[in-house]
Amino acid sequence: MDSECWEFNGTIATGGYGIISFNGRSYGTHVVSAHLFKGFDLDTAAILGLEICHICDNRRCWNPEHLFVGTKRDNFDDMLNKRKAKKSAIEIILLAMELNKGESNGT
């Protein structure tokens, strides 16, 4: 990754992600970036369980070179593989439980 983060300086949501209005709905800036630059389909993504993940781990970044499409599991595995988990052990356990619950429900 040779390029720098494009940090969003507008409204920041509680989770630390940039948020904007696009086509009458609120989205994360990284999601709109993936839609505009990579063709990410906003309408079917949730149905398919897809989300936009950050290679750079910067929630305010909307540089399309730093984004990839994945599942919650992909994002979790990416975080663990980098060993940059800034979450507490309890948060990681709760996230893992949520992922396992979704997988057991067929989602």
N, C-alpha and C positions, 0 to 999 in steps of 0.2 A: 504494500500500500504506500505509494509514493506521494499521494496528495494529502493535503491537510483537511481537517474537519471544517465543514461549513456550519458554524454554530448559529442556531436560530436565536435572535434577540427579542422576539415578540413574546406573546403570552406563553407561559410555561405551566403545564398541568401539574397536579399534585405529584405524580410519579417522576417528574423531571423532564418529560418530553415536551418539545415545542408543539403547540396546537394552533391550527388555523381552520377557517371555514372554507370549504371547497364544495362547489355544487350544492350549496344549501345545507351541508352537514359539517360537523366538526371532525377533524382527523388529526392524527399526529403528522407533523411536518415530514417525518421520514417516510410515512406511508404515502403521502401525496407525491413526494419526490420519486419513490419507487414506481408509482403509477405513471407519472409524466415521463420519466427517463428510462424505465425498464419495462413498461407495459403491464405492471401489476394490476390485476383486475379487482377493483374495490368491491364490486357487487358479489363476487363468488368466493372471495378469500375467506370470509368468516365461515361460510358453509363448508369449505374444504379444510378448515382448521389451520389456515396459513396466516402468518404474520411477517412483519418486516423486522429483521434482526440487524444489529450493528456489529460489524467487524471491529470497529474502533472502540466499542463499549462506551461511546459518548451519546447519551440520550438526546442531547440537543443537536446532534449532527444530522444533516440532511443531504450530505454529499452522496450521490448515488453509487460512487465507487466504494463506499464504506458499508453498503447495505446488501443484504441477501434475503431471499425468501426462504422461510422455513417454518417448522411447527414449534410449538412450545418446547417440545422435547429437543429439537435441534438447537434452539436458543439456550436451553439449560445445559446440554452437552457442550456447546461452544464455551459457555461460561466456565464449566468445570475443566475443560481441556486447557484453557488459558491460565487457569489457577488465579484468576483475577476476581474471584467471587467476593464482592464487597458486601455481600449480604451476611447476616449472622447465621450461625449454624441452625438456629430455629427456623429462620426464613427459608433456608435451603431445604430443610426437612419438610416444611409445609408445602413448598413448591413441588417437591418430589411426590408427596402424597396426592396433590392435586393432579399431577401428570398421570400417576398410576390410576387414580379414580377415573379419569377421562379414558384411559386405555381399556379399563375393565368394562366401561359403558359402550365401548365400540366407537369412541370419538377420537 
